Amino acid sequence: MFDAAPLAAANKTELYQGLSEQMRGLLQGEHDRTANAANFASLVFHSLDGLNWCGFYFFDGTELVVGPFQGKPACVRIALGKGVCGTAAVTRQTQVVADVHAFPGHIACDAASRSEIVVPLFDASGGLIGVWDVDSPLPARFDEDDRLGMEQLCRLFLASLSEIA
């Protein structure tokens, strides 16, 4: 099937290119959101070093509700505008947080988390679908290369939900 061992690459750009290729193969022909989200989270969690949690929070019309993920049990519900996830959803911008303890209103679902990246997800009409959330026990684990790579992976996920994908 898919080998979700950490990918070897000379740099993060190559790492994310390789992960994108694996993701395309994994998502190809499947349009179910839960199935694709579960496989997406598993592939990322087992392919990137230095993570302690990654997964989806889906918007239920009122708040963000935990979806498929990898890692320890998570906060179940997050209000829009609260924490890193709620901020990403409201600002419509990826949040790269080097030190979660310095982020105003950070929600500590796992006390081991030190840094975080959250990518907001929107449908073709701009409606909020949810967020893709990745945590690390390492301070400043995520950078601009990770932002670009995660956003590319999320575009692949969103495309997989479409009948045109």
Backbone bond lengths (Angstrom), bond angles and torsions (degrees), N, CA, C in turn:
res aa  C-N    CA-C-N  psi(-1)  N-CA   C-N-CA  omega(-1)  CA-C   N-CA-C  phi
1 M - - - 1.456 - - 1.516 108.61 -
2 F 1.325 118.43 -117.07 1.456 122.39 179.57 1.513 109.12 -114.66
3 D 1.326 116.00 132.35 1.450 121.13 175.88 1.516 107.34 -90.10
4 A 1.314 115.97 109.75 1.463 120.24 -176.86 1.522 111.43 -96.02
5 A 1.327 117.23 30.98 1.456 120.48 175.21 1.522 108.72 -72.76
6 P 1.343 117.25 153.67 1.467 118.03 178.21 1.520 111.15 -52.69
7 L 1.311 115.93 135.95 1.461 122.12 -178.18 1.522 110.51 -80.21
8 A 1.321 116.15 138.82 1.460 120.99 175.12 1.527 107.89 -94.38
9 A 1.312 116.26 129.27 1.463 121.26 178.82 1.517 108.57 -153.20
10 A 1.319 115.04 152.80 1.457 120.40 -179.66 1.526 111.18 -69.66
11 N 1.333 117.53 -30.40 1.462 120.62 179.84 1.530 109.09 -151.24
12 K 1.314 115.96 172.34 1.464 119.88 -176.28 1.520 112.43 -65.97
13 T 1.325 117.88 -32.90 1.461 119.87 178.39 1.522 109.81 -59.95
14 E 1.320 116.53 -47.06 1.472 120.62 177.91 1.521 111.18 -65.49
15 L 1.317 116.02 -38.41 1.464 120.89 178.79 1.527 110.52 -58.52
16 Y 1.322 116.31 -49.24 1.463 120.00 -178.90 1.530 112.34 -71.21
17 Q 1.320 118.05 -29.76 1.469 119.99 174.68 1.528 109.73 -64.10
18 G 1.327 116.23 -44.46 1.468 120.08 177.86 1.515 112.07 -64.36
19 L 1.318 116.31 -41.11 1.458 120.18 178.90 1.527 110.79 -66.77
20 S 1.334 117.07 -36.61 1.473 120.78 176.94 1.521 111.02 -62.43
21 E 1.320 116.36 -41.18 1.473 119.79 178.52 1.528 110.50 -63.40
22 Q 1.318 116.83 -44.09 1.467 119.60 177.40 1.525 110.64 -62.70
23 M 1.334 115.87 -40.40 1.466 120.43 -178.63 1.526 110.48 -64.48
24 R 1.327 117.22 -42.76 1.473 120.18 178.06 1.522 110.62 -56.32
25 G 1.331 115.93 -46.40 1.461 119.70 179.55 1.517 112.40 -64.04
26 L 1.309 116.31 -40.14 1.460 121.29 -178.69 1.525 112.24 -66.44
27 L 1.325 116.84 -38.15 1.465 121.42 -175.23 1.530 113.68 -91.19
28 Q 1.307 116.65 -13.44 1.469 121.18 -174.14 1.529 111.74 -55.75
29 G 1.326 114.63 126.49 1.457 121.24 174.23 1.518 114.79 81.07
30 E 1.322 118.42 -4.40 1.467 121.21 179.30 1.525 108.81 -110.38
31 H 1.334 116.49 133.73 1.454 120.77 -177.10 1.524 113.27 -120.48
32 D 1.328 117.65 2.07 1.452 120.68 -179.35 1.531 110.09 -76.09
33 R 1.327 116.76 124.71 1.460 121.62 -175.61 1.523 112.19 -61.52
34 T 1.322 118.12 -45.14 1.462 120.54 -177.25 1.524 111.08 -66.77
35 A 1.307 117.12 -45.19 1.465 120.48 179.69 1.524 110.97 -61.51
36 N 1.323 116.58 -46.65 1.465 120.03 -178.91 1.524 112.09 -67.99
37 A 1.325 116.76 -37.65 1.462 119.78 178.24 1.526 110.92 -65.60
38 A 1.312 117.10 -40.07 1.468 120.70 179.86 1.523 110.99 -64.34
39 N 1.318 117.11 -47.55 1.461 119.88 179.44 1.522 111.99 -68.28
40 F 1.321 117.17 -36.21 1.457 122.52 177.11 1.530 109.80 -58.98
41 A 1.334 116.14 -52.08 1.466 120.66 -178.82 1.524 111.40 -60.85
42 S 1.303 116.91 -42.24 1.466 119.92 -179.35 1.520 111.58 -64.84
43 L 1.322 117.08 -45.14 1.462 120.06 -179.02 1.525 111.30 -62.36
44 V 1.315 117.81 -45.34 1.471 120.54 179.93 1.526 110.33 -64.51
45 F 1.325 117.21 -47.32 1.466 121.33 -176.70 1.529 111.76 -58.51
46 H 1.319 116.15 -40.61 1.462 120.40 -176.65 1.526 113.19 -88.93
47 S 1.322 117.88 -6.17 1.461 120.90 -177.97 1.528 114.36 -104.41
48 L 1.315 117.52 -24.63 1.460 120.72 -177.66 1.524 110.31 -108.18
49 D 1.301 115.54 136.39 1.463 120.85 178.34 1.523 111.07 -78.15
50 G 1.318 115.64 155.11 1.453 121.19 171.32 1.510 115.33 77.49
51 L 1.322 118.29 26.31 1.462 121.34 177.83 1.523 109.45 -110.27
52 N 1.328 116.54 146.86 1.459 119.55 171.28 1.533 112.64 -121.20
53 W 1.348 116.63 -6.96 1.470 120.49 176.72 1.509 108.73 -164.59
54 C 1.313 116.54 141.24 1.465 121.00 169.01 1.517 108.31 -153.89
55 G 1.314 114.71 143.28 1.451 117.89 179.63 1.514 112.37 174.59
56 F 1.307 113.39 -174.20 1.455 122.14 -175.19 1.526 110.88 -109.19
57 Y 1.315 114.24 146.15 1.453 122.72 164.47 1.520 104.86 -120.69
58 F 1.332 116.77 122.86 1.452 120.87 -179.04 1.531 110.22 -103.06
59 F 1.331 114.83 141.95 1.461 122.54 179.88 1.516 109.36 -78.09
60 D 1.331 117.07 125.11 1.467 121.05 -178.87 1.529 112.33 -100.33
61 G 1.341 116.77 12.05 1.458 121.37 -177.51 1.511 112.00 100.87
62 T 1.328 116.70 -15.59 1.458 121.89 -179.80 1.525 111.56 -128.79
63 E 1.323 116.09 -46.01 1.463 121.72 -175.41 1.526 109.90 -147.94
64 L 1.325 115.72 174.70 1.462 121.43 176.97 1.525 108.53 -89.06
65 V 1.334 116.12 131.45 1.463 121.92 -178.33 1.529 108.25 -121.50
66 V 1.323 115.83 133.69 1.460 120.44 -176.50 1.535 110.72 -56.04
67 G 1.323 114.56 138.49 1.457 122.63 176.45 1.521 108.91 -119.81
68 P 1.318 117.79 -156.20 1.458 120.67 179.68 1.529 111.71 -57.70
69 F 1.341 115.55 137.52 1.462 121.02 -178.67 1.518 110.57 -154.66
70 Q 1.329 115.24 171.89 1.455 124.19 172.89 1.525 106.91 -128.52
71 G 1.309 117.37 135.60 1.454 122.31 179.90 1.514 110.70 128.10
72 K 1.333 115.56 -167.52 1.463 121.25 179.46 1.525 110.29 -67.27
73 P 1.344 117.01 162.40 1.463 119.26 175.65 1.527 111.07 -51.46
74 A 1.327 114.95 147.83 1.467 121.13 -170.65 1.517 112.19 -118.42
75 C 1.327 114.63 166.08 1.463 120.41 169.15 1.525 106.78 -58.67
76 V 1.303 117.49 137.57 1.464 120.66 -175.78 1.519 112.31 -83.99
77 R 1.323 117.62 -42.47 1.461 121.23 -175.68 1.525 110.68 -129.44
78 I 1.328 115.82 138.35 1.459 122.12 177.91 1.525 108.06 -131.41
79 A 1.315 115.52 126.55 1.469 120.67 178.99 1.519 110.44 -72.04
80 L 1.315 115.87 146.15 1.460 120.23 175.13 1.524 108.87 -59.27
81 G 1.327 115.77 135.93 1.452 120.74 179.89 1.516 113.88 86.49
82 K 1.318 118.68 -5.76 1.466 122.37 -178.27 1.531 110.39 -104.77
83 G 1.321 115.77 137.89 1.458 120.51 178.56 1.513 112.01 64.21
84 V 1.320 115.69 -173.78 1.463 120.80 -178.32 1.533 110.26 -69.19
85 C 1.334 117.26 -41.24 1.470 120.29 -179.40 1.518 112.04 -64.66
86 G 1.328 116.35 -48.74 1.462 120.01 179.91 1.517 112.64 -64.88
87 T 1.333 116.83 -32.33 1.462 120.94 177.01 1.519 110.96 -68.40
88 A 1.328 117.02 -43.24 1.474 120.55 177.93 1.525 110.67 -60.23
89 A 1.327 116.20 -41.49 1.468 120.10 -179.26 1.523 111.51 -64.05
90 V 1.324 117.57 -41.58 1.467 121.61 -176.68 1.526 112.12 -77.59
91 T 1.335 117.27 -40.84 1.468 119.85 -178.21 1.517 112.35 -79.88
92 R 1.340 116.26 -16.22 1.458 122.73 -178.53 1.528 111.20 63.97
93 Q 1.337 116.55 25.53 1.457 121.85 -179.45 1.516 110.58 -129.42
94 T 1.331 115.52 142.98 1.452 120.80 174.82 1.519 109.03 -60.72
95 Q 1.315 115.33 134.99 1.460 122.44 177.65 1.523 109.06 -106.50
96 V 1.336 116.97 121.81 1.460 122.38 174.99 1.524 105.52 -113.77
97 V 1.317 116.34 113.37 1.460 121.65 -173.53 1.520 109.48 -117.68
98 A 1.329 115.67 113.08 1.467 121.59 -178.40 1.522 111.93 -71.90
99 D 1.332 117.53 -33.61 1.460 122.76 -178.87 1.523 108.38 -138.48
100 V 1.327 115.90 102.47 1.462 119.60 -176.10 1.530 112.22 -63.30
101 H 1.334 117.17 -25.99 1.461 119.86 -179.11 1.534 111.47 -70.76
102 A 1.320 116.60 -18.31 1.464 121.08 177.90 1.533 111.75 -93.82
103 F 1.336 117.58 -4.33 1.468 121.53 -178.80 1.532 108.74 -84.29
104 P 1.328 117.91 120.91 1.469 120.21 -178.58 1.535 111.63 -58.91
105 G 1.316 116.16 125.64 1.461 120.48 177.76 1.512 115.18 78.64
106 H 1.335 117.64 14.69 1.467 119.86 179.42 1.521 110.48 -54.66
107 I 1.329 115.93 137.04 1.462 122.19 178.05 1.526 107.12 -100.92
108 A 1.303 117.36 115.43 1.468 121.90 -175.91 1.528 110.47 -90.85
109 C 1.324 115.55 86.84 1.467 119.37 176.04 1.529 109.95 -73.63
110 D 1.329 117.22 -36.16 1.463 123.29 177.13 1.525 106.88 -128.83
111 A 1.310 117.32 115.05 1.464 121.96 -176.83 1.525 112.02 -61.11
112 A 1.333 117.88 -19.37 1.469 121.21 -179.41 1.527 112.32 -75.63
113 S 1.316 118.12 -18.32 1.468 120.66 -177.52 1.523 110.64 -68.81
114 R 1.340 115.18 133.50 1.465 121.47 179.87 1.527 111.99 -118.14
115 S 1.345 117.28 -30.69 1.466 121.10 178.70 1.521 108.77 -137.83
116 E 1.344 115.07 163.26 1.470 119.07 -171.69 1.518 110.12 -156.40
117 I 1.328 114.94 149.64 1.458 121.67 170.37 1.521 106.94 -133.37
118 V 1.330 116.05 134.25 1.463 121.25 -179.18 1.524 108.78 -133.17
119 V 1.342 115.60 125.53 1.459 122.55 179.86 1.532 108.22 -109.09
120 P 1.342 118.19 121.63 1.463 119.82 176.47 1.534 110.42 -74.28
121 L 1.323 115.67 147.29 1.462 121.99 -177.25 1.525 109.86 -120.46
122 F 1.333 115.47 128.89 1.462 121.25 -178.47 1.517 110.42 -129.50
123 D 1.337 116.76 149.20 1.456 120.25 175.60 1.526 109.61 -80.42
124 A 1.317 116.69 178.60 1.469 121.57 -175.18 1.525 112.75 -60.67
125 S 1.328 117.37 -26.53 1.467 120.03 -179.82 1.531 112.10 -91.95
126 G 1.332 117.01 3.53 1.460 120.71 178.24 1.513 114.85 92.02
127 G 1.329 117.18 3.18 1.460 120.59 178.39 1.525 111.49 -74.56
128 L 1.323 116.24 141.55 1.458 121.77 -179.40 1.526 110.91 -68.99
129 I 1.331 115.88 124.57 1.462 122.41 173.40 1.529 109.36 -94.39
130 G 1.315 115.81 -41.72 1.458 120.75 -178.93 1.510 110.13 160.81
131 V 1.338 116.23 -151.96 1.457 121.60 178.42 1.527 109.81 -139.94
132 W 1.319 114.78 154.25 1.464 124.02 171.57 1.524 105.46 -105.59
133 D 1.319 117.00 122.47 1.460 123.16 -171.78 1.526 109.97 -121.43
134 V 1.345 116.69 130.94 1.462 121.48 179.15 1.523 108.62 -132.85
135 D 1.330 116.34 127.84 1.462 122.84 -178.90 1.522 110.42 -116.09
136 S 1.341 114.47 153.12 1.462 121.02 176.99 1.525 109.82 -137.77
137 P 1.341 116.76 145.51 1.458 119.51 173.52 1.531 111.77 -79.27
138 L 1.328 117.00 -3.23 1.461 122.16 -179.18 1.520 110.34 -96.68
139 P 1.328 118.35 133.17 1.459 118.88 175.44 1.525 110.48 -66.44
140 A 1.320 116.22 143.93 1.478 122.51 177.04 1.532 112.44 53.11
141 R 1.323 117.92 38.37 1.472 122.21 -179.93 1.523 111.86 -67.16
142 F 1.331 117.75 -31.25 1.459 121.92 -172.52 1.521 111.49 -106.73
143 D 1.342 115.44 142.84 1.462 121.07 -179.80 1.522 109.52 -136.85
144 E 1.319 116.19 -167.79 1.466 121.47 -177.92 1.525 111.46 -61.51
145 D 1.324 117.90 -38.16 1.468 120.49 177.37 1.528 110.90 -62.44
146 D 1.322 116.80 -40.09 1.467 120.02 176.92 1.527 110.43 -66.01
147 R 1.320 117.00 -40.21 1.470 119.44 178.60 1.521 110.48 -59.32
148 L 1.321 116.24 -49.42 1.467 120.25 179.99 1.529 111.09 -62.40
149 G 1.323 116.43 -42.88 1.464 120.52 -179.72 1.516 112.76 -65.50
150 M 1.326 116.92 -45.24 1.469 121.05 179.67 1.523 110.95 -65.61
151 E 1.327 116.86 -39.72 1.466 119.09 177.97 1.521 110.65 -63.90
152 Q 1.328 118.08 -38.69 1.470 120.73 176.80 1.531 110.62 -63.75
153 L 1.326 116.83 -45.31 1.461 119.91 178.27 1.526 110.89 -59.96
154 C 1.317 116.67 -40.80 1.468 120.34 179.53 1.525 111.67 -66.01
155 R 1.331 117.32 -34.84 1.476 119.35 175.43 1.535 110.17 -62.62
156 L 1.321 116.71 -38.27 1.468 120.21 177.11 1.527 110.63 -64.47
157 F 1.328 116.37 -42.63 1.463 120.38 177.72 1.526 110.27 -60.21
158 L 1.327 116.76 -49.59 1.466 120.48 -178.76 1.527 110.95 -61.52
159 A 1.321 117.56 -39.53 1.469 120.60 178.72 1.528 110.61 -64.48
160 S 1.332 116.93 -32.65 1.468 119.63 -178.91 1.519 112.12 -67.70
161 L 1.313 117.62 -20.94 1.464 120.80 -179.13 1.514 112.50 -79.86
162 S 1.317 115.65 -15.78 1.455 121.48 -177.32 1.531 110.34 -86.04
163 E 1.310 116.08 146.52 1.467 120.30 175.90 1.521 111.01 -67.90
164 I 1.342 117.31 -16.00 1.455 121.54 -179.05 1.526 110.81 -87.94
165 A 1.326 117.60 -15.22 1.466 122.20 -174.73 1.506 113.27 -52.86
